[in-house]
C-alpha cells in the first residue's frame, strides 16, 4: 500500500517535470527567428547586392513571422 502511494507521488512529480519542460521549450521556440539582422548579416547582404531598403524590408519580414501556426 505504501509503495503504491510512493509510486503515485513519483509519477505525479515526473509528470509535472515533463509539463514544465514542454512549457519552457515551447516558450523558447516562440522566440526563434524574432531577432533583427546582425551587422555581419547586413554586410553579407550588401556584398550580395542588396541595398538598405531591401535590408529594411527583410527586417520587417522577420518581425512579422509567426511561428505559432
Secondary structure, 3 states (H helix, E strand, C coil): CHHHHHHHHHHHHHHHHHHHHHHHHHHHHHCCCCCCCCHHHHHHHHHCCCCHHHHHHHHHHHHHCCCCC
